[in-house]
Amino acid sequence: MNEPTQFGRYQMVRVLGRGAMGLVYEGFDPRLERKVAIKVISTAALADSELRASYSSRFVQEAQAVARLNHPHIVGLYDFGEEDGVAYMVMELVRGEELAAYFDMSQDFHLDFTLEDAVRMTCELLEALGYAHLHGVIHRDVKPANVMLSHDLRVKLTDFGVARMAAVSPDQTGAEMVGTPSFMSPEQITGQAVGPQSDLFAAGIILYQFLTNERPFRGSGVFAVQQKILYDQPVPPSVLNPLLSPAFDSVLMRALAKRPEERYPDAAAFREDLRRALNGESIERPAPSPAAPVWRLAAAASIDADPDATRLGAHDLDATVLAPRVPS
């Protein structure tokens, strides 16, 4: 797509991020005299009409989801429109980096974040998710690339492009498996009903990486990673980071439970236990449960792909997998 200089009253300043179908610009709103982020998508070049409709639908869905939410830890939406066949979304401009960039650059967790910082940032993420869930929005693609950190390391959750609004679709099922493979919950992988606990599972993966500088489920490709998510228990974080108390093991075991009903009932309960662990309080450790024997994982064409191959950046419009639903 040609680089525009203006959408509506908004002036383009520079490109912040690129995806296969769109870009994110730093922009300027002359009426309110403030800098903004402008996310644009153009589907005109796509020959497949269904794919065009899917991308357009996701973009509108993100605008509708974010418009519901007004929270200090969620990137705010200011405006939404279409011009010359290009849809654009005007959002709060966050000065900082995606959490993924910090994780990618990190060689030693303890040199990057203190334990207190890690717990605070995870709690801020959980506050954002709890607020979204309260307003009927399930993110479904929580991952470090969608968590922005401002210069003072405050969390801003972004990219609701595959969010599901529970009030619109109460059964939360669908014909597609959406999300990013390394951060999917078991029910997302198998095409089951997706609720708030799926977001909390992904938040648990992020917390685990905060605490250990490793992900709890690793493998040589998408299929291997998803098999581990379905069937393997992660190494307790205190084994990888001996400075952690066993209370953090208990928190992560519950957050990463295979069955949604065995995870935290909501983000507030997760946050409360995490704060208790930081304060040195003991937390009852739940017994791990095996994966449901009916779960089956289909071998997709991209079975040997790198599990992070779909993550192109914090602002990428195409950072999620859309694959055929796996039979249950």
Secondary structure as UniProt FT lines:
FT   STRAND          6..7
FT   TURN            8..9
FT   STRAND          10..18
FT   STRAND          22..29
FT   TURN            30..33
FT   STRAND          34..41
FT   TURN            44..45
FT   HELIX           49..67
FT   TURN            72..73
FT   STRAND          77..83
FT   TURN            84..85
FT   STRAND          86..91
FT   STRAND          96..98
FT   HELIX           99..105
FT   HELIX           109..112
FT   HELIX           115..134
FT   TURN            135..136
FT   STRAND          137..138
FT   HELIX           144..146
FT   STRAND          147..150
FT   TURN            151..152
FT   STRAND          155..157
FT   TURN            161..162
FT   STRAND          164..165
FT   TURN            166..168
FT   TURN            170..171
FT   STRAND          176..179
FT   HELIX           181..183
FT   HELIX           186..189
FT   TURN            190..191
FT   HELIX           196..212
FT   HELIX           222..231
FT   HELIX           237..240
FT   TURN            242..243
FT   HELIX           246..255
FT   HELIX           260..262
FT   HELIX           267..278
FT   TURN            279..280
FT   TURN            293..294
FT   TURN            301..304
FT   TURN            307..310
FT   TURN            314..315
FT   TURN            317..318
FT   STRAND          321..324
//
